[in-house]
């Protein structure tokens, strides 16, 4: 869902931007977190929308590597 919020007080804008910078998050993420807390919905966990749980989970697979390598070969009969 997308919202447009107008007339955000300067003190709130400053606080949200500083919090985003300190946490290394986007302003949008920090603002949504603030809305969730302000609405008393902190007990609900937002749906994860990234692949962070998969980061660093790569395992070597010779069968996969072989299939990918086969795609990199050129059939000289088709491409003279």
N, C-alpha and C positions, 0 to 999 in steps of 0.2 A: 504494500500500500504506500502511496506517495502523498505527502502533505506539503503545503507551503505555509509557513508561519511568518506573519508580519509583526512589526512593532516589538521586536525582542529588545528588552531593556539593555542598555550598554553594559551594565554590570554583569548581567547574565551572559551576554555574548562573550565578554572578556573571560569570565570564569569557565565557560564551556570550551572556549578555544585553548585556554591554558591547560585545562584538564586533558584535552585531546592531545596536545603537544607532549605533556608529561607521560601520558600512557602510550604514546605512539599509535594512537587510533585516529580515525577520521572524526571530524566534527559531527557528522551524521550519527556515527555509532555512539558517541558520548551523549548527544542530545536525546537519542532514543532511550539510552539507559536512564537518563534523568527523567524522562517522561514515564518510563516503567516504574521507577521508584516513587515518583510523585503521585502516580495513580494507585499506589499501594499494591502493585502487582509483582513485587520482587520475587515472590515465591515461584512464579512461572519462569521457566527457562526458555529463552527464545530458540527457535530452530536454527541449527548451525547451517550457514550458507557458504562454507568454503571447504577446502580439502585439507585443512590443518591436521586432521587425524591421520591422514595418509602420508604426510611429509616424513621423509626419512625411512619409509617402510619398504623401499625397493629391495628385491632379492634377485640375485642372478638366476637366470633360467636359460640353460643352453638351447632348449627347444624353441623358446621365443626368439632368442638371438639368431638361431638358424633360419627361422621363418622370416624375420626382418631382413637378414642378409640376402635371402633368396629374392626379395623384392628389389634389391639394389643391382641385380644383374641385368644386363641388356641382352635381349635375344637378337643376335646379329642377323638372323634370317628375316626378322620383322623390320629391322632398322639397318638397311645396308649402307 
